[in-house]
Amino acid sequence: MAGLREKQKARRNRAIIQAGSALLKQSGYEAARIETIAEMAEVSVGTFYNYFESKADLLLAIVSMEVEEVLHQGEAVLTARFDTAAEAIRQLVFTYYDHSLVYLTKEMWRTAMSLTIRGPDTPFSRRYRALDAALSNQVVALVNRLAREGLLPRDIDSKSLGQVIFLTLNGLFVEFTTDEAMTSEELNEKASACVDVLAPPARSRARRQAASGA
């Protein structure tokens, strides 16, 4: 019975998050009403508050769902085979970017960032920073693997380079969210140019293998 209750709670939680994502995308953060979210999720307002303390708490859950999904997708990039470091890093970053508007709009991202800045010591801000740290750590893990495989210098400071790459590309994402006219394609183009600077094309895997066999 306990297992069934937990499954029911998980389903209800997911239903509220999905309803919230749909309504916030449609109406905007400020205009969306908790009563409407509860109705869309087919729960009472009281039940909504059993799961989320506020609309901001719900927004954080949507952001968390977004980041957790891209982290999962990013794991496949960490084990995939690439010919160059730049190719691998681009694939990971594009994985993040291309999923960023599945559950959120640019306005929702701006609201989340604003809440984080306005209350740096709040649970919202601490959770948001933890999600950013998880993404940064995944970039570092990729850089570390590329260095081990010789696609980057083996003695490179993987942690510092990974953090610089993440901060640079996260800055581009902030620019993307604050410019309603910027397209995802334009974001990817800017990111690609930055990756080429931060991880210059080195001798490819194929060229290194050819050289070692010569």
ROBA-534762 format. One record per residue: x, y, z of N, C-alpha, C, O in turn. Coordinates in steps of 0.05 Angstrom, whole numbers, plus 5000, padded with zeros to 4 digits. Layout:
N
   nu   nv   nw  cau  cav  caw   cu   cv   cw   ou   ov   ow
    X    Y    Z    X    Y    Z    X    Y    Z    X    Y    Z
...
This chain:
214
   nu   nv   nw  cau  cav  caw   cu   cv   cw   ou   ov   ow
 5017 4976 5000 5000 5000 5000 5017 5025 5000 5011 5045 4986
 5039 5025 5016 5057 5048 5017 5068 5054 4989 5070 5077 4981
 5075 5033 4975 5086 5037 4948 5066 5049 4929 5073 5066 4913
 5041 5041 4931 5020 5052 4915 5015 5081 4921 5012 5097 4903
 5015 5088 4946 5012 5116 4954 5034 5133 4943 5029 5156 4934
 5059 5123 4944 5081 5139 4933 5079 5143 4903 5085 5164 4893
 5069 5122 4889 5065 5125 4860 5043 5145 4854 5045 5161 4835
 5022 5145 4870 5000 5164 4867 5010 5193 4872 5003 5211 4857
 5026 5196 4892 5038 5222 4898 5056 5232 4876 5055 5255 4868
 5072 5214 4865 5090 5221 4843 5074 5229 4818 5081 5248 4805
 5053 5214 4813 5036 5221 4789 5022 5248 4793 5021 5264 4774
 5013 5253 4817 4999 5278 4823 5019 5301 4821 5013 5322 4810
 5043 5297 4832 5064 5317 4830 5071 5324 4801 5073 5347 4793
 5074 5303 4785 5081 5306 4757 5058 5321 4742 5063 5338 4725
 5033 5314 4749 5010 5326 4736 5009 5356 4741 5003 5372 4724
 5015 5364 4766 5015 5392 4774 5038 5407 4759 5034 5429 4749
 5061 5395 4758 5084 5408 4745 5078 5411 4715 5083 5433 4704
 5067 5391 4702 5061 5393 4674 5039 5413 4668 5041 5428 4649
 5019 5414 4686 4997 5434 4683 5009 5462 4687 5002 5481 4672
 5026 5465 4707 5038 5491 4712 5055 5500 4689 5055 5523 4681
 5071 5481 4677 5088 5488 4654 5071 5498 4631 5077 5518 4618
 5049 5483 4626 5032 5490 4603 5019 5518 4607 5018 5534 4589
 5009 5523 4631 4995 5548 4636 5014 5572 4637 5009 5593 4626
 5037 5568 4650 5057 5590 4651 5067 5596 4623 5072 5620 4617
 5070 5576 4606 5079 5581 4579 5057 5596 4563 5063 5614 4547
 5033 5590 4569 5010 5602 4555 5004 5630 4565 5000 5649 4549
 5003 5633 4591 4993 5658 4602 5015 5677 4613 5010 5700 4617
 5038 5666 4618 5059 5681 4631 5059 5676 4661 5038 5669 4672
 5082 5681 4674 5084 5675 4702 5065 5691 4719 5051 5680 4736
 5064 5717 4715 5048 5735 4732 5019 5730 4729 5004 5730 4748
 5010 5724 4704 4981 5721 4699 4970 5694 4707 4946 5691 4712
 4987 5674 4708 4978 5647 4714 4968 5645 4742 4980 5655 4761
 4945 5633 4746 4932 5630 4772 4935 5602 4782 4931 5582 4767
 4940 5599 4808 4943 5573 4820 4917 5557 4817 4918 5533 4814
 4894 5571 4820 4869 5557 4817 4866 5544 4790 4856 5521 4788
 4875 5557 4769 4874 5546 4742 4893 5523 4739 4886 5503 4726
 4916 5525 4750 4936 5503 4749 4924 5478 4763 4926 5456 4752
 4912 5482 4786 4900 5460 4801 4878 5447 4784 4875 5422 4784
 4862 5464 4772 4840 5453 4755 4851 5437 4732 4840 5415 4726
 4871 5447 4719 4883 5433 4696 4895 5406 4705 4895 5386 4690
 4906 5406 4729 4919 5381 4739 4898 5362 4752 4905 5340 4760
 4873 5372 4753 4851 5356 4765 4856 5350 4795 4852 5327 4804
 4865 5370 4809 4869 5369 4838 4856 5393 4850 4850 5413 4836
 4853 5393 4876 4842 5416 4890 4865 5436 4895 4888 5429 4894
 4857 5461 4901 4877 5481 4908 4892 5472 4933 4916 5476 4935
 4878 5460 4952 4891 5450 4976 4912 5429 4970 4933 5429 4982
 4905 5412 4951 4925 5391 4943 4949 5404 4931 4972 5395 4935
 4945 5425 4914 4967 5439 4902 4986 5448 4924 5010 5444 4922
 4975 5460 4945 4992 5471 4967 5005 5449 4984 5024 5454 4999
 4994 5424 4981 5008 5402 4995 5034 5395 4981 5052 5384 4994
 5036 5403 4956 5060 5396 4940 5079 5420 4936 5103 5417 4936
 5067 5444 4934 5083 5468 4928 5073 5491 4945 5049 5496 4948
 5092 5505 4957 5085 5527 4975 5075 5552 4960 5060 5567 4972
 5083 5555 4935 5077 5579 4920 5080 5574 4890 5090 5553 4882
 5073 5594 4875 5078 5592 4846 5108 5592 4840 5117 5579 4821
 5124 5606 4856 5153 5606 4852 5164 5578 4858 5182 5569 4844
 5153 5565 4878 5162 5538 4884 5156 5519 4861 5172 5501 4854
 5133 5523 4848 5125 5507 4824 5144 5513 4801 5153 5495 4787
 5151 5539 4797 5169 5546 4776 5196 5532 4780 5208 5523 4761
 5205 5531 4804 5231 5518 4810 5229 5488 4804 5248 5477 4794
 5206 5476 4809 5203 5448 4802 5204 5443 4772 5214 5423 4763
 5193 5462 4757 5194 5460 4728 5223 5463 4718 5231 5448 4701
 5237 5482 4729 5265 5485 4722 5281 5460 4729 5297 5451 4714
 5275 5449 4753 5289 5425 4761 5284 5402 4742 5302 5387 4735
 5259 5399 4734 5252 5377 4715 5267 5381 4689 5277 5362 4677
 5268 5406 4679 5283 5412 4655 5312 5404 4657 5323 5390 4640
 5325 5413 4679 5354 5408 4682 5360 5379 4686 5379 5368 4675
 5343 5365 4702 5347 5337 4706 5345 5321 4681 5360 5301 4677
 5327 5329 4663 5325 5315 4637 5349 5319 4620 5359 5301 4607
 5359 5344 4618 5382 5349 4601 5407 5336 4613 5425 5328 4598
 5409 5335 4639 5432 5321 4651 5431 5291 4643 5452 5280 4637
 5407 5280 4643 5405 5252 4635 5413 5249 4605 5427 5230 4598
 5404 5267 4588 5412 5266 4560 5442 5271 4557 5454 5259 4539
 5453 5288 4574 5481 5294 4572 5498 5270 4579 5521 5268 4569
 5488 5251 4595 5503 5227 4601 5510 5211 4576 5532 5199 4575
 5492 5212 4556 5498 5197 4531 5521 5210 4516 5537 5197 4503
 5523 5237 4518 5545 5251 4505 5571 5244 4518 5592 5241 4505
 5571 5240 4544 5596 5234 4559 5607 5207 4551 5631 5202 4555
 5591 5190 4540 5601 5163 4533 5603 5159 4503 5612 5138 4493
 5594 5179 4487 5595 5177 4458 5624 5182 4448 5641 5193 4462
 5629 5174 4424 5655 5177 4411 5655 5201 4393 5637 5203 4376
 5674 5218 4395 5676 5242 4379 5704 5244 4367 5724 5233 4377
 5706 5257 4344 5732 5260 4330 5749 5283 4342 5773 5281 4341
 5736 5304 4351 5750 5327 4363 5737 5335 4389 5714 5329 4394
 5752 5350 4405 5742 5361 4430 5719 5381 4425 5699 5380 4438
 5723 5398 4405 5703 5418 4399 5676 5405 4392 5655 5415 4400
 5678 5384 4376 5653 5370 4368 5638 5359 4392 5614 5361 4394
 5653 5347 4411 5641 5336 4435 5628 5358 4452 5605 5355 4462
 5642 5379 4457 5632 5401 4474 5608 5414 4461 5588 5420 4474
 5609 5418 4435 5586 5429 4421 5561 5411 4424 5539 5421 4430
 5565 5385 4422 5542 5367 4424 5530 5368 4452 5505 5368 4454
 5546 5370 4473 5536 5372 4500 5520 5398 4503 5498 5399 4514
 5532 5420 4494 5519 5447 4498 5494 5448 4482 5474 5459 4491
 5494 5438 4457 5470 5439 4441 5448 5422 4453 5424 5428 4451
 5456 5400 4467 5436 5384 4482 5422 5400 4503 5398 5399 4506
 5438 5417 4517 5426 5434 4537 5408 5455 4524 5385 5458 4532
 5418 5469 4505 5403 5491 4492 5377 5481 4479 5356 5493 4482
 5380 5459 4464 5357 5450 4448 5333 5441 4465 5311 5439 4455
 5339 5434 4490 5317 5425 4508 5306 5448 4525 5287 5444 4540
 5319 5471 4524 5314 5492 4544 5286 5504 4542 5276 5515 4562
 5272 5502 4520 5246 5514 4517 5224 5493 4516 5201 5498 4507
 5230 5468 4524 5210 5447 4524 5189 5453 4546 5165 5451 4541
 5198 5459 4570 5179 5464 4592 5177 5493 4600 5159 5501 4615
 5196 5510 4591 5197 5538 4599 5198 5556 4574 5206 5548 4553
 5189 5580 4578 5193 5601 4558 5216 5619 4567 5226 5616 4589
 5224 5637 4549 5245 5656 4557 5236 5672 4581 5252 5678 4598
 5210 5680 4581 5200 5696 4604 5201 5680 4630 5208 5692 4651
 5196 5654 4629 5197 5638 4653 5226 5635 4663 5231 5636 4687
 5245 5632 4644 5273 5631 4652 5281 5658 4665 5295 5658 4685
 5273 5680 4653 5280 5706 4664 5269 5709 4692 5282 5720 4710
 5245 5700 4696 5232 5701 4723 5248 5685 4743 5253 5694 4765
 5256 5661 4735 5272 5644 4753 5299 5657 4760 5307 5657 4783
 5312 5668 4740 5337 5682 4745 5333 5706 4763 5350 5711 4781
 5312 5720 4758 5306 5744 4775 5301 5736 4804 5311 5750 4822
 5286 5715 4808 5281 5706 4836 5306 5697 4849 5310 5701 4873
 5325 5686 4834 5350 5677 4845 5367 5701 4853 5380 5701 4874
 5367 5722 4837 5383 5745 4842 5372 5761 4866 5386 5771 4883
 5345 5763 4867 5332 5779 4888 5334 5766 4915 5335 5780 4935
 5336 5740 4916 5337 5727 4942 5360 5706 4942 5354 5682 4941
 5385 5715 4943 5407 5697 4940 5410 5676 4962 5422 5655 4957
 5397 5680 4985 5399 5661 5006 5374 5645 5010 5371 5631 5031
 5356 5646 4991 5330 5632 4994 5334 5603 4984 5353 5597 4969
 5316 5585 4992 5317 5557 4982 5316 5556 4951 5329 5540 4939
 5300 5575 4939 5298 5576 4910 5326 5581 4898 5334 5567 4880
 5339 5601 4908 5365 5608 4897 5386 5586 4902 5402 5580 4884
 5386 5574 4925 5405 5552 4930 5400 5529 4912 5419 5517 4902
 5375 5522 4907 5369 5500 4889 5376 5507 4860 5387 5490 4846
 5371 5531 4852 5378 5540 4825 5408 5538 4821 5417 5529 4800
 5423 5548 4840 5453 5546 4838 5462 5518 4838 5482 5511 4824
 5449 5500 4852 5457 5472 4853 5452 5459 4825 5468 5443 4816
 5431 5467 4812 5426 5457 4785 5447 5467 4765 5457 5452 4749
 5454 5492 4768 5476 5503 4751 5502 5488 4757 5517 5482 4738
 5507 5482 4782 5532 5468 4789 5532 5440 4777 5553 5430 4768
 5509 5427 4776 5508 5400 4764 5514 5401 4735 5528 5384 4724
 5504 5422 4721 5510 5425 4692 5540 5430 4688 5553 5419 4671
 5551 5448 4705 5579 5455 4703 5596 5430 4708 5616 5426 4694
 5589 5414 4727 5604 5390 4734 5603 5370 4710 5623 5355 4706
 5581 5370 4696 5579 5351 4673 5598 5361 4650 5611 5344 4637
 5600 5387 4646 5618 5398 4627 5647 5391 4635 5663 5383 4618
 5653 5394 4661 5680 5388 4671 5686 5358 4666 5708 5351 4658
 5666 5341 4671 5670 5312 4667 5677 5306 4638 5693 5289 4632
 5663 5320 4619 5669 5316 4591 5697 5325 4584 5711 5311 4570
 5705 5348 4594 5731 5359 4588 5752 5340 4599 5773 5335 4586
 5748 5329 4623 5767 5310 4635 5770 5286 4618 5792 5276 4614
 5747 5275 4608 5749 5252 4590 5763 5258 4564 5779 5242 4555
 5758 5281 4553 5772 5289 4528 5802 5291 4532 5817 5285 4514
 5810 5301 4555 5839 5303 4561 5851 5275 4564 5873 5270 4554
 5837 5257 4577 5847 5230 4581 5851 5216 4554 5869 5200 4550
 5833 5223 4535 5834 5210 4508 5853 5224 4489 5856 5215 4467
 5865 5246 4498 5884 5260 4481 5872 5280 4462 5886 5290 4445
 5845 5285 4464 5833 5305 4446 5837 5333 4457 5832 5353 4443
 5845 5335 4482 5855 5359 4494 5882 5353 4507 5887 5329 4513
 5899 5372 4513 5924 5366 4526 5919 5351 4552 5902 5359 4568
 5934 5330 4556 5930 5313 4579 5935 5327 4606 5924 5319 4627
 5952 5348 4606 5959 5362 4630 5941 5386 4635 5947 5403 4652
 5920 5389 4619 5903 5413 4622 5888 5412 4648 5882 5391 4659
 5882 5435 4659 5866 5438 4683 5836 5434 4675 5823 5453 4668
 5827 5409 4676 5800 5403 4666 5778 5418 4681 5759 5427 4669
 5782 5420 4707 5761 5433 4723 5759 5463 4715 5736 5473 4711
 5781 5477 4713 5780 5505 4706 5770 5509 4678 5753 5527 4673
 5779 5493 4659 5770 5496 4631 5740 5490 4629 5725 5505 4616
 5731 5469 4642 5703 5462 4642 5686 5484 4653 5664 5490 4642
 5694 5496 4675 5679 5517 4688 5678 5542 4670 5658 5555 4668
 5701 5548 4657 5702 5571 4639 5683 5567 4615 5668 5585 4607
 5683 5543 4604 5665 5536 4582 5636 5539 4591 5620 5552 4577
 5629 5528 4614 5602 5530 4624 5593 5559 4629 5572 5567 4620
 5610 5574 4642 5603 5602 4648 5599 5618 4623 5581 5635 4621
 5617 5613 4603 5614 5628 4578 5588 5621 4563 5574 5639 4554
 5582 5595 4562 5559 5587 4547 5533 5592 4563 5512 5596 4551
 5535 5593 4589 5512 5600 4606 5507 5630 4602 5483 5638 4602
 5528 5646 4599 5524 5674 4594 5510 5679 4567 5493 5696 4565
 5516 5663 4547 5502 5665 4522 5473 5657 4525 5456 5669 4512
 5468 5638 4542 5440 5630 4547 5424 5652 4560 5401 5657 4553
 5437 5667 4579 5424 5690 4591 5417 5711 4570 5395 5722 4570
 5436 5715 4552 5431 5734 4530 5407 5725 4513 5391 5741 4505
 5406 5699 4508 5384 5687 4492 5357 5692 4505 5338 5699 4492
 5356 5688 4532 5330 5691 4546 5322 5720 4548 5298 5726 4550
 5340 5739 4546 5333 5767 4548 5329 5780 4521 5321 5803 4520
 5333 5765 4500 5328 5775 4473 5307 5758 4459 5313 5736 4449
 5282 5768 4459 5260 5752 4449 5264 5746 4419 5252 5726 4409
 5279 5762 4405 5282 5759 4376 5303 5738 4369 5303 5728 4347
 5321 5732 4388 5343 5713 4382 5331 5685 4379 5316 5676 4396
 5339 5671 4358 5329 5644 4353 5348 5623 4365 5371 5630 4372
 5339 5599 4368 5356 5577 4378 5379 5573 4359 5401 5566 4368
 5374 5576 4334 5396 5572 4314 5418 5593 4318 5441 5587 4316
 5410 5618 4323 5429 5639 4328 5445 5634 4353 5469 5639 4354
 5431 5624 4373 5445 5617 4399 5466 5595 4394 5488 5597 4403
 5458 5575 4379 5477 5553 4373 5501 5563 4357 5523 5554 4361
 5496 5581 4338 5518 5592 4322 5538 5607 4340 5562 5604 4337
 5528 5623 4358 5546 5638 4376 5561 5619 4394 5585 5623 4399
 5547 5599 4404 5560 5580 4421 5582 5565 4407 5603 5560 4418
 5576 5557 4382 5596 5542 4366 5622 5559 4363 5644 5548 4365
 5618 5584 4357 5642 5602 4354 5658 5603 4380 5682 5603 4379
 5644 5605 4403 5658 5606 4428 5673 5580 4434 5695 5581 4445
 5660 5558 4427 5673 5532 4432 5699 5530 4416 5719 5519 4426
 5699 5540 4392 5723 5538 4375 5746 5555 4388 5769 5548 4384
 5739 5576 4402 5759 5592 4415 5769 5579 4441 5793 5578 4447
 5750 5568 4456 5757 5556 4482 5770 5529 4480 5786 5521 4496
 5762 5514 4459 5773 5487 4454 5782 5486 4425 5768 5473 4409
 5804 5499 4418 5812 5500 4389 5815 5473 4377 5823 5454 4391
 5808 5470 4352 5810 5444 4339 5838 5433 4341 5858 5446 4333
 5841 5410 4352 5867 5397 4354 5869 5374 4334 5851 5371 4317
 5890 5360 4335 5892 5337 4317 5869 5318 4323 5866 5310 4346
 5855 5309 4303 5831 5292 4307 5839 5265 4316 5863 5257 4314
 5820 5249 4326 5825 5222 4334 5836 5205 4311 5854 5189 4314
 5824 5210 4287 5833 5195 4264 5861 5201 4256 5877 5183 4249
 5869 5226 4257 5896 5235 4250 5916 5224 4270 5938 5216 4263
 5909 5224 4296 5927 5214 4316 5931 5184 4313 5953 5173 4316
 5909 5169 4306 5912 5141 4302 5929 5135 4278 5945 5116 4278
 5925 5151 4257 5942 5147 4233 5971 5152 4239 5989 5137 4229
 5976 5173 4255 6004 5180 4262 6017 5158 4279 6040 5151 4275
 6001 5147 4297 6012 5127 4315 6018 5101 4300 6035 5085 4308
 6003 5096 4279 6007 5072 4263 6027 5074 4241 6035 5055 4229
 6037 5100 4237 6055 5104 4215 6083 5093 4223 6102 5095 4207
